[in-house]
Amino acid sequence: MLRVGSKAACMACRNLVSTNMGVRFRVPLQKLHPLSRAIHHRYSGNANPQRPPHRTAARYFTSMSRLPMRPPKPPPGSGGRGHQQQRSFWVARLAARLLKLRYILLGSAVGGGYTAKKTYEEWKDMLPDFSEYNWVIPDFVWELSEQIDFDKLAKALPEIEEIAKLLPDLDKIGENFTFLKSLLSSGVSLGSEVKGASGLHLLLETSGDPPLKATDASTSATQDADKQYKKSSDKEKVDQLQEELLRTQLKYQRMLERLEKENKELRKVVLQKDDKGIHQRKVKKSLIDLYSEVLDILSDYDANYNTQDHLPRVVVVGDQSAGKTSVLEMIAQARIFPRGSGEMMTRSPVKVTLSEGPHHVAMFKDSGREFDLTKEEDLAALRHEIELRMRKSVKEGQTVSCETISLSVKGPGIQRMVLVDLPGVISTVTTGMATDTKETIFSISKAYMQNPNAIILCIQDGSVDAERSIVTDLVSQMDPHGKRTIFVLTKVDLAEKNLASPNRIQQIVEGKLFPMKALGYFAVVTGKGSSAESIDSIKDYEEDFFQNSRLLRDGMLKAHQVTTKNLSLAVSDCFWKMVRESVEQQADVFKASRFNLETEWKNNYPRLRELDRNELFEKAKNEILDEVISLSQVTPQHWEAILQKKLWERVSTHVIENIYLPAAQTMDSGTFNTTIDIKLKQWTDKQLPHKALEVAWETLQEEFARFMAEYKGKDQDDIFDKLKEAVKDESIKRHKWNERAMDSLRVIQHNALEDRSITDKPQWDAAIQFMEETLQSRLKDTESVISDMVGPDWKQRWLNWKNRTPDQHIRNETKNELERLLKLHEDHTAYLANDEVTTVRKNLEGRGVEVDPVLIKDTWHQLYRRHFLQKALSHCNLCRRGFYYYQRHFVDSELECNDVVLFWRIQRMLVITANTLRQQLTNTEVRRLEKNVKEVLDDFGEDLEKKTHLITGRRVQLAEDLKKVREIQEKLEAFIEALHKEK
């Protein structure tokens, strides 16, 4: 309670405190300064307005330096006259001193009452002024007087009599006047004898009477004679006075704690009432929330024109495992961060916005979930979520990330500020870490600390040697003059236990051991190292440690330098001071940046609206959905024509090569129809449904792409091309055709191919036309292949000056030989016999042409194919009038048109399949594709990196910058306005 030193105390304390001895006593340290101010310095005559530094250790009162001495005996021969005269003066002096003793007692009583009254008023002044929070309290709170009896509340406040009980016990102090009375009777100077009695001296000074001084020089001899006799009793009396003073201080302390607790409960009730009024009126954001929003926007802003984020925040830096996170948790009053024994836990910057609120809760910037910090399960979930976000932000192959995690913490009594917890500085890269981890941590720390308005909270582990510190050198480089650095020494309990010389701690907190400079130095204890400790138990342990620590008892630490509560108050004061000094300058910087960006937009894009990336994405999203919807407007005839055409292009080769040609080699119609039925059944069971679905899916894709391409001509913005292509590809990739449709399609196709009944002549003619077109197309392709094999004919050689290659010459000779064979045997089978191959080879060798048997067979295949197709076309022409014979099942007729029936079956299968696929497309797949497109667009919309990659360009970036700068400027202006109102 007492401040020691000539500069540290008022006149009353300075006259009463000895500088030689100390006393142990237990006083809650965090309340010491206001209590001391309430008792002493408010009434002291010191004109210096500055507060003296805190002290928790009081000194012993000095003992009486001299005892009253007995008057000297009169010299012999002086006679009785001198003795009588001396007796008369002694009686007068005694009477005068007894009268002054009465005034002393009366003045002490009056001064004590006056002091009690002033102390009570001081306590009332310490209560917060709720008028400052008018903007927070809803309107209905002012009507609380109708529901709450404030008279009862006023009666609950302490009465003047109760407060008077806390004052020094005047009765016990009066008992000590018997001792003082004996001193007065002996001619002792009262001012010098009670120099160490603080409480008594206060009473003496407030009474208005000057200290009594002995005027008789003869008392000096008596003091010397009785010095040894009074010495021991003097110390006992002084100790009693000091103990009484300490008991009085503890009474004051308990009273203050009770008042503060009631004040905290009242504030909580008011905030809860305001919280209930959220749905009745628009919520007005707090000052720190407005400021935190500005910082969140700036963290995402890619600054141009050399615009940098110089807004203040508290940057928490320190060596790994130095206790950074623990200090931050003590300030936030909750164990919110993941913990590990010696391993790196903070892997990315964590911005924590602290503010006051009725409930102790935490919330992420991008999440609506509130974590109740009073519940252990919510705390565990919060720690797990923070750890997941950290690991998610770290890219593959890295150990730390520069991506900031934004978190807000609210609760009763929390100091308002914004802190950024950075990864701990390391000296060595260990196994499992990326090789550039150390450099990355340094770069992240420097990036935050180089902000000229950032407050650096430098955390140093007190339990390790100071020479092993890395962060102090880094901080001294970024803030060499220490104008914005606060130094915090953690684990002081371990430091006091381990260090042989506690003076080393004093050198650290006085800034004499490290080369770095700081605004202030603090010493804290953040628990015993167990992760199971609660915040309240850590606070109790910290307070108990410092109350019993010799660091405070011997004056090595000052009261305002210890405990995390004092630290949080100091950091909050520095933060808001820095904010008030720099925020308007930063607002001017962003105003200039906004002007530059707007000027560039007007010069480059005068007729375009300023659409940022999100707005452009929404515009592109609507266009894409319109294009998907347009698929439903495609006519059924168009779908079926496209599907039928594409399906036949896909299966025609298989039908001709694997079904029609093998069946045509049979000798009679029964075998032909049997072969056809078997091969069609195998084809339907295995391949046809898959081919049909592939065709349908490809057709849907092509139509989708066609509509997007057609829509592009209608005032299409080229900036969307990349996005539309990505959406189309991803939607097609995700789309899966309904597998159940394949089974039903197989049955439909099988039934269609089983039907052989051609009901009328138009169907017969359509089958003839379909067969003729197919055969002509195949014949044309075969002619082209043969032409490529044998090279140009004589006409092309003469007109185009082309020659055959040696291989083409050999093939041409082989073709001529095989054509002669076909003329001799027009009904030849599809394959050459071995003897026929030998005959052809020998005939060619006779003409000097060496040929391989494989080449002969290959050439024969194409020649026979052409020969077969020519014969089939001739037969097709004959069957044009064969519908009459078909109705009679070709009885008594040499004409057989079973191949026409085959093509009719194929054609009918194509029509039915196309109709079935069209129904599935229009009824199911188009809607499923639209759903897939919406899902892809939603996924792209939530993926900022994907949007940034797909929607790019200077126009987009300029609009983004304009939006960010305007938003920052507006929020800064709103914050500055609220800041001025709070002043």
Secondary structure, DSSP 8 states (H G I E B T S, - for coil): ----SSSSS-HHHHHH--SS-B------GGGHHHHHIIIIITSS-----S--------B-----S---B------TT-HHHHHHHHHHHHHHHHHHHHHHHHHHHHHHHHHHHHHHHHHHHHHHHHS--GGGGTTTS-GGGGGGGGTS-HHHHHHHS--HHHHHHTS--HHHHHHTHHHHHHHHHTT--HHHHTTT-HHHHHHHHHTT--------TTHHHHHHHHHHHHHHHHHHHHHHHHHHHHHHHHHHHHHHHHHHHHHHHHHHHHHHHHHHGGGTS-----HHHHHHHHHHHHHT----TT-------EEEEEBTTSSHHHHHHHHHTS--S---SSS----S-EEEEEEE-SS-EEEETT----EETTSHHHHHHHHHHHHHHHHHHS-TT-S-----EEEEEEETT---EEEEE---B-SS--TTS-TTHHHHHHHHHHHHHTSTT-EEEEEEETTS-GGG-SHHHHHHHH-TT-SSEEEEEE-HHHHHHH-S-THHHHHHHTT-SSS---SEEEE----SS-TT--HHHHHHHHHHHHHH-HHHHTTSS-GGGBSHHHHHHHHHHHHHHHHHHHHHHHHHHHHHHHHHHHHHHHHH-TTS----HHHHHHHHHHHHHHHHHGGGGS-HHHHHHHHHHHHHHHHHHHIIIIIIHHHHTSSSHHHHHHHHHHHHHHHHHHTHHHHHHHHHHHHHHHHHHHHHHHHHTTT--GGGHHHHHHHHHHHHHH----THHHHHHHHHHHHHHH-----SHHHHHHHHHHHHHHHHHHHHHHHHHHHHHH---HHHHHHH-----HHHHHHHHHHHHHHHHHHH-TT--SS--HHHHHHHHHHHHHTT----HHHHHHHHHHHHHHHHHHHHHHHHHHGGG-HHHHHTTTTT-S---HHHHHHHHHHHHHHHHHHHHHHHIIIIIHHHHHHHHHHHHHHHHH-HHHHHHHS-SHHHHHHHHHHHHHHHHHHHHHHHHHHHHH-
